[in-house]
Amino acid sequence: MLRIGRMLTVERGKGYAKYLMARIVAEARAQGAHILRLHAQMQAAPFYEHLGFHAVGEPFVEAELPHITMELSL
């Protein structure tokens, strides 16, 4: 299992995050990972769901913002 850290959010709507996530998924697969895990801000959860991630557990607060753990099976 690999864990993804923070995503840059300054340039939203330009496709950078989607491109970066595709590269991360491809590299994780190449390294033999079976699961990717991240802590998504609740407002960003639909973006990750669109990429195939699913919520795991209950929402929680991190850095004073509501988050949810999300996973993608590779």
C-alpha positions in Angstrom: 0.0 0.0 0.0 1.2 3.5 -0.8 -0.1 6.7 0.6 -0.5 10.0 -1.3 0.3 13.2 0.5 -0.9 16.7 -0.4 -2.0 17.9 -3.8 -1.4 21.5 -5.0 -4.7 23.3 -5.3 -3.6 26.8 -6.6 -4.2 25.9 -10.3 -7.6 24.2 -10.0 -9.6 23.4 -13.2 -6.6 23.0 -15.5 -6.3 19.2 -15.4 -3.0 19.1 -13.5 -4.4 17.0 -10.7 -6.0 14.5 -13.0 -2.8 14.1 -15.0 -0.7 13.9 -11.8 -3.0 11.2 -10.3 -2.8 9.2 -13.5 1.0 9.2 -13.3 0.9 8.3 -9.6 -1.4 5.4 -10.3 0.7 4.1 -13.2 3.9 4.4 -11.1 2.3 2.7 -8.1 1.2 -0.2 -10.3 4.7 -0.4 -11.8 6.1 -0.7 -8.3 3.7 -3.5 -7.5 1.5 -1.6 -5.1 -2.0 -3.0 -4.6 -3.7 -0.1 -2.8 -3.3 3.7 -2.9 -4.6 5.6 0.1 -5.1 9.3 0.7 -6.9 11.8 3.0 -9.2 13.8 0.8 -10.8 17.1 1.9 -14.5 16.4 1.9 -15.0 18.9 -0.9 -12.5 17.1 -3.1 -13.9 13.6 -2.5 -16.1 13.6 -5.7 -12.9 14.3 -7.7 -11.2 11.2 -6.3 -14.4 9.1 -6.6 -14.4 10.0 -10.3 -10.8 8.5 -10.5 -12.0 5.3 -8.9 -11.3 5.9 -5.2 -13.8 5.0 -2.5 -14.3 6.3 1.0 -13.1 4.2 3.9 -14.3 4.9 7.4 -15.8 8.0 8.9 -15.0 11.7 8.2 -12.4 13.3 10.4 -10.8 16.7 10.9 -7.2 17.3 9.7 -5.6 20.7 9.5 -8.8 22.1 10.8 -10.7 20.9 7.7 -13.1 17.9 7.3 -11.4 14.9 5.5 -12.2 11.3 4.5 -9.8 8.5 4.0 -10.1 7.2 0.4 -8.5 4.1 -1.3 -8.0 2.9 -4.8 -7.4 -0.8 -5.5 -4.8 -1.3 -8.2 
